């Protein structure tokens, strides 16, 4: 818990989706107005939930700065990370992933739509 209460900033997670069901994530520490990509000391243990366009909710724990994530969902299923914006972090999706998510955002709850909109501001 000290990590969340005594560390400056908050985590920014960059997510990209490959051709398979695997996703890649990179975590950076956001302080004031910049992402500190060179901050090699701050690593976050992030309990992160996700929801699919089919309504499946899952949870993962991100413990490393970079990770390859394999989810139990087919490639064609759309995924929104930080389900209902419960975790104190920001998600940045790669452009293709983001564009696809925008097209299917109507399938998600109002909480997820609001959370997604606040993350892109």
N, C-alpha and C positions, 0 to 999 in steps of 0.2 A: 504493500500500500504506500510505502514511503516514496516509491517511484512516481506515483500519481500525485502525491501531495507536496513533494519537495523538489521536483524537477521543473525547471522553467519550460514554458511552452506546452505544446501538445502534439500528439503524433499526426502526421499526414501520411496516408497510405496510398501509394500509386499502384493501381491494379490494371493488368493487361490480360487479355484472354487469347490463347493460342488456338490453333486449329483443332485441338483435342479438347478434352474436358479439363485440361490443366489450366491453371491461372498462375500468373507471376505477381508477386507483390514486393514492393520496396517501401520501407518506412523511413521517414525523415522527421526531424524535430522542428516544429514551427515555432519561432520566437519573433514577436513583434511583426515585422513585415517581410520576413524571408524564411525560406526553408533552408536549414543548415545541413546541406548535403555533405559537408566536410566534417560535421560533428560525429566523430567515430566513437565517442564515449557514451552517448545517450542511446540506449536501446530500450525499447518498450516491450512489455509483455501485454499483448492486447487481446482481450476476449472479444471476438468479433462474430456477430450473428449475420446471417444472410437469409434472404427469402427469394424464392423463385417465382416466376410468372404463373406457375401451377399451384402456388400456395404453400410449398414445402419450406419449412424453416429449419435451418441448421446452424451449428456453432463450430467455430474453430478457434484455436489459440495461436496467435502469431507471436513467436518468441525471438525470431532472428530478424536482422535488418532486411535481408532478402530471403524470400521463400518461394517454392513452387508448391502450389496448392492443387490437390486433386479432389474434386467434389463428386459426390455420388449422383450427379445429374447429367442427362444427355447434353450434348453441345448446343442443340437447338433451343434449350430452355434458357430463358433470360434470368439473370441473377442480379439482385440489388444487395450490396453489402451495407452493413450497419442497419439492419432491420429495425424499423421504428426509431432510428437515431438514438439508440440506447447508449452506445459507447461514445465517450468523449474523444472524438477524432474526426478527421475529414478524409473523405475518400475522393481520389482523383482517378477517373477511368481513362484509359487510352482512347484516342479519338473514335476508332471504329466501335469499340465497346460502348462508349458514351452515346454515340449516334443510335445504335441499336436499342439501348436502354431507353432513350427518349421516345422512340417509336412505340414502345410497349409500356410506357409508364402508366397508361390508363388501366392496366391490369393489376396495379398495386394499390395498397390502401392509401388513404389520404395522408396518414402519418409518413409513409414512405415517399409519397410525392412531395410533400413539404420538405422533408429531410433532404431529398435529392436536390431540390431547388435551392436550398440554403447552402449546400456544398458547392454549387457551381458559381455562386456569387463572388 
